[in-house]
């Protein structure tokens, strides 16, 4: 009987590597600036980094990701030896991505607990919760026509660098962490992982990892029925803890969430970055800042994969060069752009059928 093909172990490797109680050791990694699609390619990018070589065209996906030629761009082997700078975490649970449950190409979202923190890390301590995104190309495949000619290792690294670049930029501008929209950023890393496939026993490969503040919240798209109304008049959070919190989904609350989202997103755009996917699934609503209970909801904007940092893009627009402060959201958020929020915002915001952009509520 023929042995099992390499890629037959991929579904099992998901559980083998990223299930609760599994541990990861993260090593600091200086990711390149965002590249691909909207950005210029790095100066040291080679054709073999992008598309498969003649030899690699015959590789299984598992063989491809285990090749040392396909590690994250600018991977530094010497850094793996500096143990004092490593961050050790244990996985608490896997968090479904913003497209729901099931298998999707993209990063693994993991809630972790810190078991050992680097000596120089000021923001993380042993016992802290941390949210990490693992850009493992083993679980990646092309869904975009623009990506079909790239190796999965290249598309995973592009996604990794793009999102690291976005959070780095926001942090430099002072726009991460409470009370800002973007979660706090704890740096870019690599993790050494293995496989349940006996053929690769004793071998390791390295994957990109993004570390962020863990925000204990709920995605906005779970709170309302599109085009209708909020699903419940009262939302109770943290009911399994000693400090459950409830809030009403009345119009004042819903509008408060939208006000924070829209106005603070304008601050981000004024700073020079566009999110690229303003949608209820990308918005988190929380009643906590760390362990502190809040009087009003915290609103966070996550999922920065499609973002564009204007100043380093291929075609900078410099749209706010002549403004001294962020412009009014009405100039950026018409009802066409907000249609996915109808149901959380009143349905009568939809506007006239002959001119849906002319919605009087948005003039406020």
Rosetta blueprint (number, residue, H / E / L):
1 X L
2 X L
3 X L
4 X L
5 X L
6 X H
7 X H
8 X H
9 X H
10 X H
11 X H
12 X H
13 X H
14 X H
15 X H
16 X H
17 X H
18 X H
19 X L
20 X L
21 X L
22 X L
23 X E
24 X E
25 X E
26 X E
27 X E
28 X E
29 X L
30 X L
31 X L
32 X L
33 X L
34 X L
35 X L
36 X E
37 X L
38 X L
39 X E
40 X L
41 X L
42 X L
43 X L
44 X L
45 X L
46 X L
47 X H
48 X H
49 X H
50 X H
51 X L
52 X L
53 X L
54 X L
55 X L
56 X H
57 X H
58 X H
59 X L
60 X L
61 X H
62 X H
63 X H
64 X H
65 X H
66 X H
67 X L
68 X H
69 X H
70 X H
71 X L
72 X L
73 X L
74 X L
75 X L
76 X L
77 X H
78 X H
79 X H
80 X H
81 X H
82 X L
83 X H
84 X H
85 X H
86 X L
87 X E
88 X E
89 X E
90 X E
91 X E
92 X E
93 X E
94 X E
95 X E
96 X L
97 X E
98 X L
99 X L
100 X E
101 X L
102 X L
103 X L
104 X L
105 X L
106 X L
107 X L
108 X E
109 X E
110 X E
111 X E
112 X E
113 X E
114 X E
115 X E
116 X E
117 X L
118 X L
119 X L
120 X L
121 X L
122 X L
123 X L
124 X L
125 X L
126 X L
127 X L
128 X L
129 X E
130 X E
131 X E
132 X E
133 X E
134 X E
135 X E
136 X L
137 X H
138 X H
139 X H
140 X L
141 X L
142 X L
143 X L
144 X L
145 X H
146 X H
147 X H
148 X L
149 X L
150 X L
151 X L
152 X H
153 X H
154 X H
155 X H
156 X H
157 X H
158 X H
159 X H
160 X H
161 X H
162 X H
163 X H
164 X H
165 X H
166 X H
167 X H
168 X H
169 X H
170 X H
171 X H
172 X H
173 X L
174 X L
175 X L
176 X E
177 X L
178 X L
179 X L
180 X L
181 X L
182 X E
183 X L
184 X L
185 X E
186 X E
187 X E
188 X E
189 X E
190 X E
191 X E
192 X E
193 X E
194 X L
195 X L
196 X L
197 X L
198 X H
199 X H
200 X H
201 X L
202 X L
203 X L
204 X L
205 X E
206 X E
207 X E
208 X E
209 X E
210 X E
211 X E
212 X E
213 X L
214 X L
215 X L
216 X L
217 X E
218 X E
219 X E
220 X H
221 X H
222 X H
223 X L
224 X E
225 X L
226 X L
227 X L
228 X L
229 X L
230 X E
231 X L
232 X L
233 X L
234 X E
235 X E
236 X E
237 X E
238 X L
239 X L
240 X L
241 X L
242 X L
243 X L
244 X L
245 X E
246 X E
247 X E
248 X E
249 X L
250 X L
251 X H
252 X H
253 X H
254 X H
255 X H
256 X H
257 X H
258 X H
259 X H
260 X H
261 X H
262 X H
263 X H
264 X H
265 X H
266 X H
267 X H
268 X H
269 X H
270 X H
271 X H
272 X L
273 X E
274 X E
275 X L
276 X L
277 X L
278 X L
279 X L
280 X H
281 X H
282 X H
283 X E
284 X E
285 X E
286 X E
287 X E
288 X E
289 X E
290 X L
291 X L
292 X E
293 X E
294 X E
295 X E
296 X E
297 X E
298 X E
299 X E
300 X E
301 X E
302 X L
303 X L
304 X L
305 X L
306 X L
307 X L
308 X E
309 X E
310 X H
311 X H
312 X H
313 X E
314 X L
315 X L
316 X L
317 X L
318 X L
319 X L
320 X L
321 X L
322 X L
323 X L
324 X L
325 X L
326 X L
327 X L
328 X L
329 X H
330 X H
331 X H
332 X L
333 X L
334 X L
335 X L
336 X L
337 X L
338 X L
339 X H
340 X H
341 X H
342 X E
343 X L
344 X L
345 X E
346 X L
347 X H
348 X H
349 X H
350 X H
351 X L
352 X L
353 X L
354 X L
355 X L
356 X L
357 X L
358 X L
359 X L
360 X H
361 X H
362 X H
363 X H
364 X L
